[in-house]
Amino acid sequence: MPATSAARVLPALARPLGEVVGLLRFGRQVFAAVLTSIGSRRFPLAETVLQTWYAIRVCTLPALAVSVPFGIILALQVGVLAQEVGAVAFTGAGNTLAVVRQASPLITALMLSGVAGSAICADLGSRRIREEIDAMEVMGLPVVERLVVPRMFAIVAVAVLLNGVVMFFTIITTLGVSVVLQDLPPGSYLASVTTLAQLSDLWLSLTKAAIFAVICAVVASYKGLRAGGGPTGVGDAVTSAVVTNFVLLFAANFVISQVHSTFAGGPIG
């Protein structure tokens, strides 16, 4: 590689690598703050409840609005594929496993990243440019423990609850589409679900939702606390947080699915 090309490539790689290292360090600070707040019995419970209620209010309707059309598309595609390969009897199992293992936690995570995550980033970024964060640091107050930890616990709680709601509505949608539009008997549809679906699939879905929520909260908080340059900088931080969350969530979903398929096995990992 010529020296001029290397001089251009290295600075371009240095910034994203620095962001990754900074994000990992911040994540370590967050988990250390969690242990400290619990161990010292000063966990900010009131702030956690407030943030949980806010996330429920702003995320529930958008998640349901996405889950219904997604269920329709999934039912149509799986139904057509099942007819082509002669596996109509397993249409219900295919739809349900795809929803439980993949669609439901991803829909939940994307809604949390786009709605609650952007709100967290904007809130912390606004506090940063108003110098509230600097004032807390000067007074010796633990910023991560006071502001980030309750938001992370709130997002995790909402993710687990919302994942169940999205799962229910999406499965009901796939069932309705399969029965009404594809003339599948409801009995055989549900029988295939009970034959292949397992309790471990539900635990996998809930685990994914919780991990995705932690990633969403950590990334949004990291970008918000590093915002600068006035209102424009806060807007840039929100955009960067949402994009980074989307990339990390899909990467995490791939890793978790591969690990589960390797150790637990089963279709549609």
KAFENRA-V481858 format. One line per field, one symbol per residue. ss: DSSP state (a for helix, b for strand, c for the rest). psi: psi as a letter, one per 30 degrees, with the letter a starting at -180 (. if undefined). burial: + if it has 16 or more other C-alpha atoms within 10 Angstrom, else -. A space follows every 50 residues. Layout:
ss->???
psi->???
burial->???
This chain:
ss->ccaaaaaaaaaaaaaaaaaaaaaaaaaaaaaaaaaaaaacccccaaaaaa aaaaaaaaaaaaaaaaaaaaaaaaaaaaaaaaaaaccaaaaaaaaaaaaa aaaaaaaaaaaaaaaaaaaaaaaaaaaaaccaaaaaaaccccaaaaaaaa aaaaaaaaaaaaaaaaaaaaaaaaaaaaaacccccaaaaaaaaaaaccaa aaaaaaaaaaaaaaaaaaaaaaaaaccccaaaaaaaaaaaaaaaaaaaaa aaaaaaaaaaaaacccccc
psi->kleeeefeeeeefeeeeeeeeeeeeeeeeeeeeeeeeeeghhkieeeeee eeeeeeeffeeeeefeeeeeeeeeeeeeeeeeeeghhefgeeeeeeeeee eeeeeeeeeeeeefdeeeeeeeeeeeeefggeeeeeeefgkjeeeeeeee eeeeeeeeeeeeeeeeeeeeeeeeeeeeeefghkkeeeeeeeefeeklff eeeeeeeeeeeeeeeeeeeeeeeefgllgaeeeeeeeeeeeeeeeeeeee eeeeeeeeeeeeefallh.
burial->----------------------+--++--+--++--+-----++---++- ++-+++--++-+++--++-+++-+++-++--+-----+++++++++++++ +++++++++++++++++++++++++++++---+---------++++++++ +++++++++++++++++++++++++++++----+----++-++---+--- ++-++++++++++++++++++++++-++----++++++++++-+++-++- -++--++-----------+
